[in-house]
């Protein structure tokens, strides 16, 4: 919910790509659900998933 709320606040017409960096403890089913929700809320944005393997956060979002 936090990731989606943050994305909703900063996603604007000039942005077209969301990169989801998955952390070391991110679960694949949660990642799939996050991507599905991002695509549903922001259908004009492309979503890319990258294994970031960061130790402290399950997800880090990059928006371009």
N, CA, C and O of each residue as an XYZ file, in Angstrom:
256
protein
N       0.806     -1.200      0.000
C       0.000      0.000      0.000
C       0.850      1.266      0.000
O       0.503      2.250     -0.654
N       1.954      1.244      0.726
C       2.812      2.427      0.806
C       3.410      2.738     -0.560
O       3.422      3.894     -0.983
N       3.900      1.727     -1.243
C       4.492      1.933     -2.572
C       3.463      2.494     -3.540
O       3.774      3.401     -4.313
N       2.251      1.974     -3.511
C       1.207      2.449     -4.417
C       0.797      3.877     -4.087
O       0.585      4.681     -4.995
N       0.682      4.203     -2.817
C       0.318      5.561     -2.413
C       1.386      6.562     -2.848
O       1.065      7.648     -3.332
N       2.644      6.198     -2.676
C       3.729      7.087     -3.102
C       3.714      7.270     -4.613
O       3.884      8.383     -5.110
N       3.511      6.187     -5.333
C       3.466      6.273     -6.789
C       2.307      7.134     -7.250
O       2.464      7.929     -8.177
N       1.150      6.998     -6.627
C      -0.010      7.813     -6.988
C       0.273      9.301     -6.820
O      -0.227     10.124     -7.587
N       1.073      9.642     -5.819
C       1.369     11.053     -5.556
C       2.338     11.650     -6.566
O       2.252     12.840     -6.870
N       3.264     10.841     -7.097
C       4.287     11.424     -7.960
C       4.167     11.040     -9.428
O       4.889     11.576    -10.269
N       3.276     10.130     -9.742
C       3.101      9.739    -11.150
C       2.396     10.877    -11.885
O       1.289     11.272    -11.518
N       3.035     11.389    -12.905
C       2.447     12.468    -13.693
C       2.514     12.088    -15.164
O       3.126     11.087    -15.535
N       1.884     12.893    -15.982
C       1.815     12.611    -17.421
C       3.187     12.513    -18.066
O       3.347     11.795    -19.053
N       4.178     13.213    -17.536
C       5.509     13.207    -18.126
C       6.337     11.976    -17.791
O       7.455     11.828    -18.283
N       5.810     11.113    -16.977
C       6.563      9.926    -16.559
C       5.987      8.704    -17.258
O       4.770      8.551    -17.363
N       6.874      7.837    -17.734
C       6.384      6.713    -18.538
C       6.915      5.351    -18.106
O       6.508      4.333    -18.666
N       7.818      5.307    -17.119
C       8.414      4.035    -16.730
C       8.530      3.941    -15.211
O       9.002      4.869    -14.555
N       8.095      2.812    -14.666
C       8.298      2.496    -13.257
C       9.204      1.274    -13.209
O       8.891      0.240    -13.799
N      10.326      1.392    -12.509
C      11.201      0.247    -12.305
C      11.037     -0.195    -10.863
O      11.228      0.593     -9.936
N      10.683     -1.458    -10.678
C      10.517     -2.035     -9.349
C      11.768     -2.869     -9.068
O      11.998     -3.897     -9.705
N      12.572     -2.412     -8.104
C      13.759     -3.155     -7.693
C      13.346     -4.030     -6.510
O      12.942     -3.518     -5.466
N      13.449     -5.338     -6.675
C      13.038     -6.245     -5.615
C      14.191     -6.490     -4.652
O      15.338     -6.666     -5.061
N      13.860     -6.497     -3.368
C      14.851     -6.722     -2.331
C      15.103     -8.200     -2.099
O      14.442     -9.061     -2.679
N      16.059     -8.470     -1.251
C      16.467     -9.842     -0.964
C      15.324    -10.682     -0.399
O      15.282    -11.893     -0.619
N      14.403    -10.059      0.322
C      13.308    -10.800      0.933
C      11.971    -10.617      0.239
O      10.944    -11.045      0.767
N      11.957     -9.995     -0.926
C      10.700     -9.808     -1.666
C      10.182    -11.155     -2.144
O      10.941    -11.986     -2.641
N       8.883    -11.359     -1.987
C       8.279    -12.615     -2.423
C       7.700    -12.441     -3.824
O       7.075    -11.420     -4.109
N       7.899    -13.417     -4.698
C       7.435    -13.308     -6.089
C       5.943    -13.018     -6.217
O       5.545    -12.232     -7.077
N       5.112    -13.633     -5.382
C       3.672    -13.395     -5.489
C       3.302    -11.968     -5.099
O       2.374    -11.395     -5.670
N       4.012    -11.386     -4.138
C       3.777     -9.989     -3.780
C       4.252     -9.061     -4.892
O       3.613     -8.050     -5.183
N       5.375     -9.409     -5.509
C       5.891     -8.609     -6.614
C       4.904     -8.613     -7.778
O       4.629     -7.564     -8.360
N       4.376     -9.769     -8.118
C       3.387     -9.866     -9.200
C       2.154     -9.025     -8.895
O       1.622     -8.360     -9.783
N       1.699     -9.050     -7.658
C       0.531     -8.258     -7.264
C       0.829     -6.762     -7.337
O      -0.012     -5.986     -7.790
N       2.009     -6.357     -6.898
C       2.394     -4.951     -6.977
C       2.416     -4.489     -8.428
O       1.885     -3.424     -8.743
N       3.014     -5.265     -9.306
C       3.071     -4.910    -10.727
C       1.656     -4.828    -11.305
O       1.352     -3.904    -12.060
N       0.797     -5.776    -10.962
C      -0.581     -5.778    -11.455
C      -1.315     -4.513    -11.007
O      -2.042     -3.904    -11.791
N      -1.126     -4.126     -9.764
C      -1.800     -2.934     -9.259
C      -1.249     -1.656     -9.890
O      -2.011     -0.738    -10.194
N       0.053     -1.590    -10.087
C       0.634     -0.422    -10.756
C       0.067     -0.306    -12.168
O      -0.353      0.772    -12.586
N       0.057     -1.408    -12.892
C      -0.467     -1.388    -14.269
C      -1.940     -1.011    -14.291
O      -2.384     -0.331    -15.216
N      -2.704     -1.438    -13.295
C      -4.120     -1.095    -13.230
C      -4.360      0.368    -12.929
O      -5.269      0.977    -13.493
N      -3.566      0.933    -12.057
C      -3.740      2.338    -11.667
C      -3.118      3.309    -12.653
O      -3.574      4.445    -12.791
N      -2.074      2.857    -13.338
C      -1.331      3.736    -14.253
C      -1.085      3.002    -15.572
O       0.053      2.650    -15.881
N      -2.140      2.772    -16.347
C      -2.020      1.944    -17.557
C      -1.098      2.513    -18.637
O      -0.660      1.768    -19.514
N      -0.799      3.779    -18.597
C       0.085      4.366    -19.622
C       1.558      4.244    -19.268
O       2.425      4.596    -20.068
N       1.842      3.749    -18.077
C       3.237      3.600    -17.652
C       3.688      2.164    -17.861
O       2.928      1.227    -17.617
N       4.916      1.994    -18.310
C       5.517      0.666    -18.425
C       6.098      0.292    -17.067
O       6.572      1.153    -16.326
N       6.057     -0.987    -16.752
C       6.597     -1.468    -15.480
C       7.691     -2.486    -15.773
O       7.494     -3.429    -16.541
N       8.827     -2.283    -15.159
C       9.971     -3.180    -15.322
C      10.367     -3.673    -13.923
O      10.379     -2.895    -12.970
N      10.688     -4.954    -13.806
C      11.107     -5.525    -12.525
C      12.572     -5.934    -12.628
O      12.974     -6.624    -13.564
N      13.366     -5.492    -11.643
C      14.798     -5.786    -11.609
C      15.134     -6.353    -10.229
O      14.666     -5.837     -9.213
N      15.932     -7.399    -10.193
C      16.379     -7.964     -8.921
C      17.448     -7.058     -8.338
O      18.605     -7.096     -8.759
N      17.058     -6.246     -7.371
C      18.005     -5.329     -6.744
C      18.759     -5.968     -5.592
O      19.881     -5.569     -5.279
N      18.142     -6.962     -4.959
C      18.731     -7.704     -3.838
C      19.123     -6.825     -2.657
O      19.979     -7.211     -1.861
N      18.507     -5.643     -2.532
C      18.823     -4.780     -1.401
C      18.368     -5.453     -0.099
O      17.315     -6.090     -0.061
N      19.165     -5.307      0.961
C      18.899     -6.048      2.192
C      17.802     -5.464      3.086
O      17.212     -6.212      3.866
N      17.506     -4.178      3.012
C      16.623     -3.559      3.996
C      15.208     -3.256      3.519
O      14.311     -3.068      4.340
N      14.999     -3.206      2.234
C      13.691     -2.832      1.709
C      13.231     -3.886      0.706
O      14.002     -4.285     -0.166
N      11.981     -4.340      0.820
C      11.511     -5.331     -0.137
C      11.371     -4.752     -1.549
O      11.534     -5.460     -2.543
N      11.064     -3.439     -1.615
C      10.900     -2.805     -2.927
C      11.447     -1.392     -2.894
O      11.288     -0.657     -1.920
N      12.092     -1.043     -3.980
C      12.486      0.339     -4.239
C      11.930      0.649     -5.620
O      12.122     -0.123     -6.560
N      11.241      1.782     -5.743
C      10.660      2.164     -7.026
C      11.459      3.292     -7.644
O      11.816      4.258     -6.968
N      11.739      3.166     -8.930
C      12.343      4.232     -9.711
C      11.329      4.681    -10.741
O      10.712      3.850    -11.408
N      11.148      5.985    -10.881
C      10.139      6.506    -11.805
C      10.800      7.471    -12.758
O      11.460      8.425    -12.345
N      10.616      7.214    -14.043
C      11.200      8.074    -15.087
C      10.112      8.555    -16.006
O      10.385      9.292    -16.954
